[in-house]
Amino acid sequence: MIEGFDNSSLVVVNLVNPKEKFFGVLRALSSAGVTMRAVNLDSFDDWIHQIARAEDAEIEMMTMFVPLFRVERIFLDEPLGAIKSYGQRFEESVGTPLAKYLGL
């Protein structure tokens, strides 16, 4: 692993070809690629609202491997000034930290 990016770190991953963004829990980072349990950022708000309302799961996190040639950037999910992290937004909407929700 790379310093600062540990197993179970909350991350945002930007991919190319096609362009996509995912938020989730880092499982492994190697020269081959990235393994994570994630949800597409386009679905993030719908995902946390369905959990908060205890609705049937239509959107779920998936375990995925992405080859390194598709990875443009990886960010730790951290707040930036007044801008909340995705993990904070999850906890605010659902009422429990994401790590606890996932049983980490």
C-alpha angles and dihedrals in degrees: 000000000000119000111274093017105092130166108281093026113144107238144174114219123197114204133192133209090058105020110236138153126212134187121203153096118314113232102172139354119194142146087272095056148275128307116196145152102236152153126219110257090229087067099038099103093045090048095054093043092053089050093047091051092044091235125161109281111261093154120041138169113261131205107239142173118211120191112238094243088069095050114098099169141350120205129188108238099249133149116255111208107297092351110101123224119245088250090055091048090051092050092046093051100037100032097232133077115261092238090057092045090054093044095244 
